[in-house]
Amino acid sequence: MNIVDKIISSYLNNKSLYIGEKVTMTEHMIQTAMLAEKNNSSSSLVCSSLLHDYGHFILENPDDLVKKEKDGKHEELGYEFLKMYFEKDVVEPIKYHVKAKKYLARDKKYFNALSEASKTSLKLQGGIMNDKEAKEFEGNEFFEDSIKLRKFDEGAKKADLKIKSINEYKNLLNSKLI
């Protein structure tokens, strides 16, 4: 089975709820990609949005980690796996989307708008960035796309939303392979 078929199979077989949310991980990631499309993002950022939480599929039991108050580092797991197959413009925003949350959470309005599950994971991920970390992150080549991805991520947790099928993204996934 090639990597795109494996990814599609993971999405089709996922039935577990996204940690603490009212949508499955599959629904969440497809909603994120749909928001990227709605905002006329590049095809690379749409693909990043679609795959941004793929690390959760690699983790044994993400819910169990939260109960044990541990960070599964899903962004790093997903990045390390996906970088073997996908272009840099796709995988780098995935690597940094948690840092983007830590950066954006410096703004009270953004922090207050986070779901309770996202606030819990933020704490497990090391909390809000300090000024030095923020300045360093702003210099990252993928800063802008990471911030956009994070904002799409936060908006992609709507239960009962009609979403696309993962199969509708097969051509996009294939077009971003290295």
Residue pairs with C-beta under 8 A, 6 or more apart in sequence:
1 9
3 85
3 177
4 170
4 173
4 174
4 177
7 51
7 54
7 166
7 173
8 166
8 167
8 170
8 173
10 54
10 57
11 26
11 29
11 30
11 166
12 26
12 166
14 24
14 25
14 26
14 57
15 24
16 24
16 25
16 63
17 23
17 24
17 25
18 24
18 25
18 27
18 28
18 53
18 56
18 117
18 157
19 56
19 62
19 63
19 66
19 117
19 121
20 66
20 115
20 116
20 117
20 120
20 121
21 28
21 115
21 117
21 157
22 157
22 159
23 31
23 156
23 157
23 158
23 159
23 161
25 53
25 56
25 57
26 166
27 161
27 163
28 53
28 156
28 157
29 49
29 50
29 51
29 52
29 53
29 54
29 156
30 50
30 163
30 164
30 166
30 169
31 155
31 156
31 157
31 158
31 161
31 163
32 49
32 50
32 52
32 53
32 149
32 152
32 153
32 155
32 156
33 46
33 47
33 49
33 50
33 152
33 164
33 169
34 156
34 163
34 164
35 49
35 152
35 155
35 156
36 45
36 46
36 48
36 49
36 50
36 148
36 149
36 152
37 46
39 148
39 152
41 49
41 148
41 152
42 89
42 145
43 172
43 175
43 176
44 87
44 89
44 90
44 145
44 176
45 89
45 93
45 145
45 148
45 149
46 172
47 86
47 90
47 169
47 172
47 173
47 176
48 89
48 90
48 91
48 92
48 93
48 94
48 145
48 149
49 149
49 152
49 153
50 169
50 172
50 173
51 78
51 82
51 86
51 90
51 94
52 75
52 78
52 93
52 94
52 97
52 149
52 153
53 74
53 78
53 153
54 78
54 81
54 82
54 94
55 72
55 73
55 74
55 75
55 76
55 77
55 78
55 79
55 81
56 62
56 72
56 74
56 78
58 74
58 77
58 78
58 81
59 65
59 72
59 74
59 77
62 72
62 74
65 71
65 72
66 120
66 121
66 124
69 124
70 124
71 121
71 124
71 125
71 126
75 94
75 95
75 96
75 97
75 98
76 95
78 94
79 91
79 92
79 94
79 95
82 90
82 91
82 94
83 91
85 177
85 178
86 176
86 177
86 178
87 176
87 177
87 178
89 145
89 176
90 176
92 141
92 142
92 145
92 146
93 142
93 145
93 146
93 148
93 149
94 149
95 142
96 137
96 140
96 142
96 143
96 146
97 146
97 149
97 150
97 153
98 125
99 129
99 137
99 146
100 137
100 143
100 146
100 147
100 149
100 150
101 114
101 118
101 122
101 125
101 150
101 153
101 154
102 122
102 125
102 126
102 127
102 128
102 129
102 133
103 129
103 133
103 134
103 137
103 147
104 110
104 147
104 150
104 151
105 111
105 114
105 122
105 128
105 129
106 128
106 129
106 134
111 119
111 128
113 154
114 122
114 154
115 154
115 157
118 154
122 128
129 137
137 143
140 146
